[in-house]
Amino acid sequence: MDTLKNYAIAVVVWVSICLGGCTHLSISTNTLDTFSKGMTLAHVKTLTPSSPIHEFEITTANPSGRVTVLVYELSIGDYKSDYFLAFGNDKLLYWGYPHEFARSSDIYLNDVGRIAVEEYLKIK
């Protein structure tokens, strides 16, 4: 009976170690494929396998003002990079690599990206 008890304890410890190591998972391109413009922040969080690396708010000159930015680690094979998701009025506005915001034809998204990168560099 002691052998069975020791085995059970060993299994519990092993599972705890494995699960503890999974607290920081990257998002993948499969996750990105599930996003669509206008999704709520809560809905997007249910689609991601982990919490964001960082979450912060920025203020823009636009009248809507406050934007919530989530930063995730995107993993494609051995490649890993920061990946931003921007929410205005609790709706997904844009998602991409930080430099991709500047490629948008929307001046507001350019502003969001610039301010988000500046803020992220302060906290990183």
VOTOR-760325 format. One record per residue (C-alpha): residue number from 1; residue in three letters; z, x, y. Coordinates in Angstrom, 1 decimal. Each point is the difference from the previous one (the first is absolute). Last residue first. Layout:
<site nr="NUM" rest="ala" w="Z" u="X" v="Y"/>
...
//
This chain:
<site nr="124" rest="lys" w="-20.7" u="9.4" v="46.1"/>
<site nr="123" rest="ile" w="1.8" u="-1.9" v="2.7"/>
<site nr="122" rest="lys" w="-1.7" u="1.3" v="3.1"/>
<site nr="121" rest="leu" w="-3.4" u="0.5" v="-1.7"/>
<site nr="120" rest="tyr" w="0.1" u="-3.7" v="-1.0"/>
<site nr="119" rest="glu" w="0.4" u="-1.1" v="3.6"/>
<site nr="118" rest="glu" w="-3.1" u="2.0" v="1.1"/>
<site nr="117" rest="val" w="-1.9" u="-1.2" v="-3.0"/>
<site nr="116" rest="ala" w="0.9" u="-3.7" v="0.7"/>
<site nr="115" rest="ile" w="-0.9" u="0.4" v="3.7"/>
<site nr="114" rest="arg" w="-3.5" u="1.3" v="-0.8"/>
<site nr="113" rest="gly" w="-0.6" u="-2.5" v="-2.8"/>
<site nr="112" rest="val" w="1.2" u="-3.0" v="2.1"/>
<site nr="111" rest="asp" w="-2.2" u="1.1" v="3.0"/>
<site nr="110" rest="asn" w="-3.1" u="0.4" v="-2.2"/>
<site nr="109" rest="leu" w="0.8" u="-3.4" v="-1.5"/>
<site nr="108" rest="tyr" w="0.1" u="-1.6" v="3.5"/>
<site nr="107" rest="ile" w="-3.3" u="1.7" v="0.9"/>
<site nr="106" rest="asp" w="-1.7" u="-1.7" v="-2.9"/>
<site nr="105" rest="ser" w="-3.1" u="2.0" v="-1.1"/>
<site nr="104" rest="ser" w="2.2" u="1.6" v="-2.6"/>
<site nr="103" rest="arg" w="-0.4" u="3.7" v="-0.6"/>
<site nr="102" rest="ala" w="3.2" u="0.8" v="1.8"/>
<site nr="101" rest="phe" w="2.0" u="-2.0" v="-2.6"/>
<site nr="100" rest="glu" w="-1.6" u="2.2" v="-2.7"/>
<site nr="99" rest="his" w="2.0" u="3.1" v="1.1"/>
<site nr="98" rest="pro" w="3.3" u="-1.5" v="-1.4"/>
<site nr="97" rest="tyr" w="-1.6" u="-0.7" v="-3.4"/>
<site nr="96" rest="gly" w="-0.6" u="-3.7" v="-0.5"/>
<site nr="95" rest="trp" w="1.3" u="-3.5" v="0.5"/>
<site nr="94" rest="tyr" w="-0.7" u="-2.5" v="2.8"/>
<site nr="93" rest="leu" w="1.4" u="-3.2" v="1.4"/>
<site nr="92" rest="leu" w="2.3" u="-1.3" v="-2.7"/>
<site nr="91" rest="lys" w="1.8" u="-3.0" v="1.4"/>
<site nr="90" rest="asp" w="3.7" u="-0.1" v="1.0"/>
<site nr="89" rest="asn" w="-0.9" u="-0.5" v="3.7"/>
<site nr="88" rest="gly" w="-1.7" u="3.3" v="-0.1"/>
<site nr="87" rest="phe" w="0.1" u="2.0" v="-3.2"/>
<site nr="86" rest="ala" w="-1.4" u="3.6" v="-0.5"/>
<site nr="85" rest="leu" w="-0.3" u="1.7" v="-3.4"/>
<site nr="84" rest="phe" w="-0.2" u="3.8" v="0.0"/>
<site nr="83" rest="tyr" w="-0.8" u="2.4" v="-2.8"/>
<site nr="82" rest="asp" w="1.5" u="3.5" v="-0.3"/>
<site nr="81" rest="ser" w="-1.8" u="2.2" v="-2.5"/>
<site nr="80" rest="lys" w="0.1" u="1.1" v="-3.6"/>
<site nr="79" rest="tyr" w="-2.9" u="1.5" v="-2.0"/>
<site nr="78" rest="asp" w="0.8" u="0.9" v="-3.6"/>
<site nr="77" rest="gly" w="-1.7" u="-3.1" v="-1.3"/>
<site nr="76" rest="ile" w="-0.3" u="-2.4" v="3.0"/>
<site nr="75" rest="ser" w="3.5" u="-0.6" v="1.3"/>
<site nr="74" rest="leu" w="0.8" u="-1.8" v="3.3"/>
<site nr="73" rest="glu" w="3.5" u="0.6" v="1.3"/>
<site nr="72" rest="tyr" w="1.0" u="-2.9" v="2.1"/>
<site nr="71" rest="val" w="0.7" u="-0.5" v="3.6"/>
<site nr="70" rest="leu" w="0.8" u="-3.5" v="1.3"/>
<site nr="69" rest="val" w="-0.6" u="-0.7" v="3.7"/>
<site nr="68" rest="thr" w="1.4" u="-3.1" v="1.7"/>
<site nr="67" rest="val" w="-1.8" u="-0.8" v="3.3"/>
<site nr="66" rest="arg" w="1.6" u="-1.4" v="3.1"/>
<site nr="65" rest="gly" w="-2.0" u="-0.7" v="3.1"/>
<site nr="64" rest="ser" w="-1.9" u="-3.3" v="-0.3"/>
<site nr="63" rest="pro" w="-0.9" u="0.5" v="3.6"/>
<site nr="62" rest="asn" w="-1.8" u="3.3" v="-0.8"/>
<site nr="61" rest="ala" w="1.5" u="3.0" v="1.6"/>
<site nr="60" rest="thr" w="1.4" u="1.0" v="-3.4"/>
<site nr="59" rest="thr" w="3.5" u="0.2" v="-1.4"/>
<site nr="58" rest="ile" w="0.8" u="1.6" v="-3.3"/>
<site nr="57" rest="glu" w="2.2" u="-1.0" v="-2.9"/>
<site nr="56" rest="phe" w="1.0" u="2.1" v="-2.9"/>
<site nr="55" rest="glu" w="-0.1" u="0.1" v="-3.8"/>
<site nr="54" rest="his" w="0.0" u="3.3" v="-1.9"/>
<site nr="53" rest="ile" w="-0.7" u="1.2" v="-3.5"/>
<site nr="52" rest="pro" w="-0.8" u="-3.6" v="-0.8"/>
<site nr="51" rest="ser" w="1.7" u="-1.7" v="-2.9"/>
<site nr="50" rest="ser" w="-1.6" u="0.1" v="-3.4"/>
<site nr="49" rest="pro" w="-2.6" u="-1.5" v="-2.3"/>
<site nr="48" rest="thr" w="-1.7" u="-1.9" v="2.8"/>
<site nr="47" rest="leu" w="-1.1" u="-3.6" v="-0.4"/>
<site nr="46" rest="thr" w="3.3" u="-1.6" v="0.9"/>
<site nr="45" rest="lys" w="0.1" u="2.1" v="3.2"/>
<site nr="44" rest="val" w="-3.4" u="-1.4" v="1.0"/>
<site nr="43" rest="his" w="1.4" u="-3.6" v="-0.3"/>
<site nr="42" rest="ala" w="3.0" u="0.8" v="2.1"/>
<site nr="41" rest="leu" w="-2.1" u="1.6" v="2.8"/>
<site nr="40" rest="thr" w="-2.2" u="-3.1" v="0.1"/>
<site nr="39" rest="met" w="-3.7" u="0.2" v="-1.0"/>
<site nr="38" rest="gly" w="-2.4" u="-0.5" v="2.9"/>
<site nr="37" rest="lys" w="-2.5" u="2.7" v="-1.0"/>
<site nr="36" rest="ser" w="-0.2" u="0.4" v="-3.7"/>
<site nr="35" rest="phe" w="1.8" u="2.2" v="-2.4"/>
<site nr="34" rest="thr" w="-0.4" u="0.0" v="-3.8"/>
<site nr="33" rest="asp" w="-2.6" u="2.8" v="0.0"/>
<site nr="32" rest="leu" w="2.5" u="2.3" v="1.6"/>
<site nr="31" rest="thr" w="2.2" u="-0.3" v="-3.1"/>
<site nr="30" rest="asn" w="-2.8" u="1.1" v="-2.3"/>
<site nr="29" rest="thr" w="-0.7" u="2.9" v="2.4"/>
<site nr="28" rest="ser" w="3.5" u="1.2" v="-0.8"/>
<site nr="27" rest="ile" w="3.4" u="-0.3" v="1.5"/>
<site nr="26" rest="ser" w="2.5" u="2.8" v="-0.7"/>
<site nr="25" rest="leu" w="3.2" u="-0.5" v="-1.8"/>
<site nr="24" rest="his" w="3.4" u="1.1" v="1.3"/>
<site nr="23" rest="thr" w="2.8" u="-1.6" v="-2.0"/>
<site nr="22" rest="cys" w="-1.6" u="1.0" v="-3.3"/>
<site nr="21" rest="gly" w="2.3" u="2.9" v="-0.7"/>
<site nr="20" rest="gly" w="3.0" u="-2.3" v="-0.2"/>
<site nr="19" rest="leu" w="-1.9" u="-2.1" v="-2.6"/>
<site nr="18" rest="cys" w="-0.5" u="3.0" v="-2.3"/>
<site nr="17" rest="ile" w="3.6" u="1.3" v="0.5"/>
<site nr="16" rest="ser" w="1.5" u="-3.5" v="-0.6"/>
<site nr="15" rest="val" w="-2.2" u="-0.4" v="-3.2"/>
<site nr="14" rest="trp" w="1.2" u="3.3" v="-1.4"/>
<site nr="13" rest="val" w="3.7" u="-0.8" v="0.8"/>
<site nr="12" rest="val" w="-0.3" u="-3.4" v="-1.7"/>
<site nr="11" rest="val" w="-1.8" u="1.5" v="-3.0"/>
<site nr="10" rest="ala" w="2.7" u="2.7" v="-0.4"/>
<site nr="9" rest="ile" w="2.8" u="-2.7" v="0.3"/>
<site nr="8" rest="ala" w="-1.7" u="-2.0" v="-2.8"/>
<site nr="7" rest="tyr" w="-0.3" u="3.1" v="-2.2"/>
<site nr="6" rest="asn" w="3.7" u="0.8" v="0.5"/>
<site nr="5" rest="lys" w="0.9" u="-3.5" v="-0.9"/>
<site nr="4" rest="leu" w="-2.2" u="0.1" v="-3.1"/>
<site nr="3" rest="thr" w="1.5" u="3.3" v="-1.1"/>
<site nr="2" rest="asp" w="3.5" u="-1.3" v="0.7"/>
<site nr="1" rest="met" w="-0.7" u="-2.9" v="-2.4"/>
//
